Structures are given as structure tokens and as C-alpha cells.
């Protein structure tokens, strides 16, 4: 199966982070830092389901937090940690540990207000600050990179706050506040790739696909009235496999792409509306995946970037004939693709306007599917995350038929998950 598999081939070190299963404190809806409560029955079930997904995967190093809810999750999932390390503990939240969110907001209103303004205070008066957690997690990642070979794969079973700090480090997001990313569900998977120069990319974020097609933060916020947009890349084409530049050239799916779209439709669940790029590969993906529910509405704003004179050419040949391209991409320089095509700024503005309008047109809580292209979806998400021009390479390329969800709240859009393609893993095992 092209892409999507957690065991896919790569030329870089990979770190897979997994959040622990539901703990008793999670179930009671109280805050839990370094305090220790065991997994609930649901948490043990989540870990067992996770095990069916990753249990047979071979990792070169398996680590966990030294807090029981983390290392028990790893054990149930079939990977007994070789080491249990304090560096992967959840953040110390001091006096807040064991309190509900309501109690914290009432008792520590001044501290919460200061934190929301961006001050880097210790949590619960005596705990760690967000900067403290990020520095600790960064040191843990550095240690992993030093210990592993260039094509090794590590599994780290840890906590939501720790994984969020790792993601902020990878994407170079501000430390203060939650930022433009949503909370992750128990046993969700987040992966990063590390190149030989130690640069990092986020491969997937908050992937809990093994627990269902619509779960976690996006599902919860939808239940509270938010609009959720599922951004879906089209299925595989012959041009994808051959390395040809498609742009706005109208390629259709190949047999594998159609199989991917069918698998997507069997997993993703119900949506209220479907939009699609009118280009054949996206329109066909939408038609197959949502055949039993909705007629896709085509929208030009979801088209891929126009690649000008490069369209139809082999990408390797283009790079060979334009040696300056690698540096331009590395520094984030903008230019019209293929001389006569769109610039990245044009794509970014078009994607932002289109997706914002789709979310804004919703009357009440709705779930909208938008089937588009890797370049278009990537441009939107990079803008949402506030990635600078020289940080555009911090996100890995989207897998064919992957889903990345955005939750539209009163305070703005949040990325709930990124590059989720569990349906391809299950389909490849069928």
C-alpha cells in the first residue's frame, strides 16, 4: 500500500509517540500531571486495540514514561518498555493535580489569566512551566537521536502534554498557550521523522484511527457545536507512482487509488456535505468514498497548485535541470511554479479563502468533507499553524486519501489531527 502504513519505508530516523490509555483521572475529568492513577477498563481496551495496530511492529528501542498509566499501556499493546524514563513524564502541574478544570479556573483565576496572556508561569504554583516541559522533552528527543541509527525506529509511550511539547518543538510553534493544535485522544499516535542533519518533520498527529473514523477532539468539539472540516487528499494516480508533476492536469485514479477511496469510505463515517476539487483524481475519490451518502459539489478553490510548464514532466528531470530548486524550497522562497504557474502565496490565499468559506457556510454544527490535493491542503494547514516561509518543510507530505481535520471554534481554527490513514493499514492487511 503506497504510504499510510506505520511501517512504510523511509530514509530517516522515526520516533513514534503514543499517548497512554484512559486513566481513572481522565475518566473522572480531573487534571493529572505526575500524579498516578491506573488505567480504567476502557483504557485497557484502548491499549489492546492499539496493540492490534502496532503489536507486530518491530521497534529498535521502546521507551515509556515511568508513570504507570504509560508503561502499562505499552505492555498491553505488546511492547514492554526497555526503559522507563522520567524525561517522558507528564508535566508537573503542582497544586492543580487532581482538580477539575472548573476548580482550577475558580481557585487560580489570576494565574490562568496570566497564562492566557502568554506569561510562562509554573503550573499549580510549584510545578513546571510550559517552557520547562518543552526543554525537557527537547532534551529527550536529542538523546534519542544520539542513541539511534539513521534508519532506526523508536516507540515512546508517554502523555498528552509531552507529545504536544514535542510537536511544538518540531514545528517551532510558540511555547505559550495551546496554540493552533487540538488535544489528542488516549492512545493516539504522533510520529516525527528526523533527517541526518537533525531537522525534523511531523509525519502524523493525534492519529486515533484504530478507535474509529471520527473520534477524539474533533468529535467532541463537533458535539459541542463546532464545525469540523475533514481535509482529504485524493487517491493514488499513475502520475504519483511515476513521479510526474500533475498540478492541474486532469489525471484519474489508478486501481490502487480506487481501492484506497473505497477503504476511506468504509472507515470515515457520516458527513453532512462533500466538496471536491473538479480535477479527476479528487472528484473520483469523493464520488467513490461518499457514493452512498452525498453527491460531491465541485469547487475550483480546492484545485491543486498550477505548475505551469512543469506539468506532465518528471519531477526528477525538473530538479536535475534546475539545480537551484532545492535551495529555493529549503529557504521557502516563493516563485511561480514552472514559470507560468501559481506562486505558493496564490495557492495559500486561495486555499484559505475556500476552506474558511466552506466552514463559514455551515448552519450549526456540521461535518464537511473537502477532497483536494497535497499541495492545497498542505498550504492551508501550514498557514493555520503559522509556519514561516523557512518552516514549510516541517510537515511531511500527505498520504493519498489521508484525512486531516480542522475544528472551527469561536477563537479560530484548530488542527485536530494530521495525515490519518488508518483505513489504508487495515485495507493492506485484508
Order of alpha helices (4+ residues) and beta strands (2+ residues): beta-alpha-alpha-beta-alpha-beta-alpha-alpha-alpha-beta-alpha-beta-beta-alpha-beta-alpha-alpha-beta-alpha-beta-alpha-alpha-alpha-beta-alpha-beta-beta-alpha
